[in-house]
Structures are given as C-alpha cells and as structure tokens.
Amino acid sequence: MKMSTKGRYAVMAMIDIGEHSRGAPVSLAEIAERNGLPGYSACDGALHRIIAFALRSLRNPEEMAALAGFEQLPEGELKSNTDLAWLEIYFSRFAGVSWSPEPFRPLSSSYLGGNLTQLYSGK
C-alpha cells in the first residue's frame, strides 16, 4: 500500500503518542524530533522565533503595539496562567531561554494535562 508523506508522518505521530502516552504531554515538535524529523529547527528555526516574539510581547507591550497598530494586552492583565501554560513544555526542553515564566507560575491547563509546572519542573 502506498502512503503519502503526510500519512506516514501521521502514523509515526500516533505510534509515538501511544508509546509515550503515560508521560507528560509533549509538543508536536518534540514528537517530530524523537522520530528524526526537524521539529524545532524546521523552517530555519521558525518555532524559536515565534516563541521569542510572543515572549517579547509580554515583556514590552509598547513595542508590540507599534507593530500591531493598536494597544496590546498588558503583562499584568493576562486572563489566567492557562494562557501561558504551553511555555512550560518549551522551557523544559530549552532551559537557556533568557525569559522566565516564574512570575506566572504555576502554569496549568486542563487541556494540556493539568499543572504543567509540576509535571515539567517538579515545583
């Protein structure tokens, strides 16, 4: 049976999820890396650039307002820590990132598996 590249990647992801289903949730990029595919480095590191952009918007809303053309949500007015919960997964893999989510911890999301700070950093 002939399978498309997308189909092959989907089967690899399902097998990976099945093999690692008892652990903490992982990003799709992590699944790709475990299977020998470029997850974090794809598109010349686009995922790193997107995350850096998101973190800059938290640190400096005025800079982002200038780029967007309208005022951005100030750092202290996030709806909840669930808005940033995905960062815990990223920071567990790349500890050398210059920004820390410490002021927002514990980060949790019922969609991502509960208290991600506890799952990934033991705090």
Buried (B, 14 or more C-beta within 10 A) or exposed (E): EEEEEEEEBEEBBEEBEEEBEEEBBBBEBBBBBBEEBEBBBEEEEEBBEEBBEBBBBBEEBEEBBEEEEEEBBEEEEEEEBBBBBBBBBBBBBEEEBEBEBEEBBBBBBEEBBBBBBBBBBEE
